[in-house]
C-alpha cells in the first residue's frame, strides 16, 4: 500500500455567483494497486451561499483546499460582479480557523469548459468523472486534477500514474 504523505481529502472550489464545489476522497483499498476516487460535484448559487459554503467545509473537513484565485485586471466596467472575492473570503476564513492549507490557482489552470488547459472535458470523461450540466463544479474538479498532476507529493504514486494513463493517453 502507498504512503499517506499526501492529502487524501481534497476540496476544489470555483468561486463566483455560482460556485463550483467538489470533494475528492482518495481512498486506497486493500490489495489494490490503484486508488478508488470518489467525487461529489456540487454547485451553489446564484442566491447568496456564504454560509452553505462554510458549512460544507466544516462537514467535510478537507486536508487541503484548491481554490480558483481572483485576478483583478484594473479594468472596472459597468455590471462588474465581485462575488468570487466574497466566497474566497469564506474559504480564507475557514483556512485560518482550521489551519488547513489552501492552494490558489489562476482561472486558466482549472477552466475545463474552455478546453484550453491541461485538464479538458475529454480527460474527465475518460476518467469517468464528468458531470453534465455542472460547469462550475467541473471547473472546481479541473483545479483538483491540475493540483494532483503537478504537486510533487504525488510524483511516482499509483494515483498520478493511473490518472495519466487513463485520462491523458
N, C-alpha and C positions, 0 to 999 in steps of 0.2 A: 504494500500500500504506500502511496505517496506521502511525503512530508506535509505537514499542515502549516508551513511557514508563510502561507499566503492567505488572504481573506477568503472565507467560504460563503459569506452572505454579503452581496453587493447590491446596492440600490443605485439605479440610474435615474436621473431627473432631467427633463427638458422643460424648464420653467417658462411660463407665459400665461396668457389669458386662458388657454387650455394647456394644462401641464401634463406632460407625459411622465409616467412613473412605472418603473419596472423593478421588481425584486428578483434577483437571481441567486438561487442556492446551489452551490457547487457541492455535490454530495458523492463521495466515493463509496461504492458498495463493496462489501467483502467479496473477494475472489474475482473482481472485475478489474481490468487494467485501465478502463476509461471511465471518466466521471459521468454521473447522471445529472443533467442540467434541468432544473425546473424554473420556469419563468412565469410570473403573473403580471401581464401588462394591464395598466390602468390609465385612464385619462380623467383629470379633474377639471371642472370648469364648464362653460365660461363664467358661471357665477363665482363669486369670491370663494376661495378654498384654502385660505391660510391655515386654519385650524385642522382641516382634513389632512393636509399635507403633513403638518406637525404630528398629528395623532398616528398617521401611517408610519412615520419614522419611529415613534415611540413603541408601537406594537411590534414592528419588525426588527428593531434594534440592529441595523446593519453594522458590519465590521468596517466597511468603507463606503463612501458615497461618491459617485461620479456624476458631476453636475455640469450642464452647459453654462458657460460664463456669459456675462453681459458685456458687450463691446459698444460703448458709446462712441459714435463717429463724429461728434461735434457738429451734427447736422440736424438741428431742431426743425421740425416741419409740422404743419397743421395735422392734428389727429394722431400725433405720436403717442403710443401707449407704452408705458414703462412697467407693466405688470410683472414682467420677468424679474425686475430688480427687487420687488417686494417678496416674491417667492424665493429668490436667492437669499434674502434676509431671513426667511423662515429656516432655510437649510443652515445658514450660518449660526442661527440661534441654537438649533439642535446640536450642531457640531461642537459649539462652545460649551453647552450644558452637559453633554455626554462624552466629550473628549474623543470624538470619532473622526478619523481622517477624512478629508474631502479632497477630491481631485477635480479641479476646474479645467474644462476643455472648451476650445472655441467651437462655435456652432458648426463650422466646416468639418470638424472631425466626427461628428455624430449624425449629421443630416442624411439619413438613409433615403429620404424621399427625393433628394436631388440626384442620387446615383452618381456622385462625382468623387466621393472619398474612398477610403479603404473599405468601409463596410457599406455594401449595397443591398438592395432588396433581394437580389438573387442569392447572395450569401446567406441571408437569414432564411430564405425559402429552402435552400439546400440543407440547412441545419434543422429544419422543421420548427423554426421559431417565429415565423412571420404571422402576424395577426392582422388580417384585412380590416380596414376601417379605423385603425388605431394609429394614425400617422405620427402623432406626438409620442405615443408610447414606443413606437418603433424607433424614433429618433433617440429616446432615452436608452433603448436597448443597443442602438448603434454606439452610443457613448461607452456602455459597458464593454461591448465587443472590442472597441478600439483599445480600451484600457487592458483587457485580457491579453490582447495580442502584442502590446507594447511595453507592459510593465515587466521589469527584469525578473521579478519574483516568479513569473510564470514561464520563463525561458526553460526549455527542456522538459517541461511537465507533460504528462499524457494529455492533460486538458488542452494545452496550447497546440500540441501536435495533432490532436483529434479535430480541433476546430479548423485548423488549416487544411487538413486532409479532406474533411467532409464539406467545408464551406467555401474553400478558395481554390480547389483543384478541379 
